[in-house]
Amino acid sequence: MPYVVIAFGDALEVLTLGTLWFHVPIRGNIGLLLGLAALFVMTTLSIGLFISTIAHTQQEAMLTTFMTILPTIFLSGFFFPVAGMPQVLQWISAIIPLKYFLIIVRSIVLKA
């Protein structure tokens, strides 16, 4: 539970800095955004908890996490659009929670 609070606090900090420092207006419902951010945080931390339960050592857990995070970021549509990826990678990206969270954030913050 402490990690959920810390991660949610980080999400609030990013939203606050984006709004105040970079003047990015949040056009959509802030309550919906925070609720879905909390769901995403719990999902992501659950993946980390799963990795820590299957790993036998701390080094194995760290390497597994690192090897999970990189494909997650690249296949989520953060750097490259998912529509431009080969079909197999599009199917793999369908199971990545970050892909859906990016769609949610872009929809709520930018499009309302």
N, C-alpha and C positions, 0 to 999 in steps of 0.2 A: 504493500500500500504506500510506503514512503516514496517509492519510485514513481508511482502514478501521480502523486502530488507534485513531485519535482518536475516531471515531464509536462504536466499540465501547466505548472507555473512558467516553464520555458515557453510553452505555446502562447500563454498570455503575454509574456514579455516580447515575443516576436510580433504579435499583433499590435501591441502598444507602440513599439519602436517603429513598425511599419507605418502606423497611422500618424504618430507625432513627428518623427524624424524625417521620414521619406514622403509624408503627405499622401499616402495611399488610402483613399477613402474605402471604408467597408460599406458596400452598397446594399448588401443583403441583411438577413436576420442574424444578429450577433449571437443570440441565444442558440439558434440552430447550429451555427458554426462551432460554438464552444461545446455543445453536446456531442456533435459528431467528432470533434477533436478529442474529447474524452474517450469516446469509443475507439478511435484510432490508437490512442496512447495505450489503452488496455490491451488491444489486439497486438500491438507491436511488443509490448512488454511480455505478453504471453508467449510470443515466439522466442524471446530471449530466455524465458523461464524453461521452455521446452528444450532449448539448446543446452542450458545448464544442467538439466536432468539427464540428458543422454551422454554428456561429456564426462570422462573419467578424471581429467585434470583441468586445472585452470587454463593452461596453455592450449589444450584441445578446445576448450570452450571459446577462448578468444579467437583462435584460428577459424573455428566453425562460424562464429559470428561475423568475422571479417569476410569469409567466403560467401556468406549469406547476404551481407549488406551491399556489396558491390553489384551483384546481378540485380538485386532489388532496385537499386537506384537507376541502373541503366535500362532496365526493362519496364520501369514505371511510367515512362513518358516525361520524366523530368528533364533529361538532356535531349532525347530524340523522340519524335512523335511515334506513338505505337502503330499508327496506320502505315508508316513507312518501313516497318520492320517485316522480316519474312514471316510467313504464316505460322510457322512453328513457334517463333518467339512471341507472336501475338497470343497464341494459346497459352504459353507459359505465363505471360504477363497477366492473364485473367485471374490467376490465383494470388497475385501480389496485392496486399492491402494498400500500399502506398499509391498505386495507380488510381484507385477509387478515391483516396483522400485528396489527391491532387485535383481530380475532377471536381470534388466537392468544394475545395478551397477556391479554385478558379471560378466556379459557378457562383458561389455566395459573395466573395469579395469583389470580383470584377463585374459580373453580369447581373447580380441580384436576382 
